[in-house]
């Protein structure tokens, strides 16, 4: 049975995985999503301390 990392690698190299990657890149290019991500990271970093 393939490990999780092997299955993930296979998915990401498939056409469906490439579509998901491209969709994620388009979403990350939007300034409002960048702001949401930065605020989430700040919030998560604050919890670790």
PyMOL commands that set and color helices and strands:
alter all, ss='L'
color gray80, all
select helices_A, chain A and resi 4-13+15-28+31-48
alter helices_A, ss='H'
color red, helices_A
deselect
rebuild
show_as cartoon
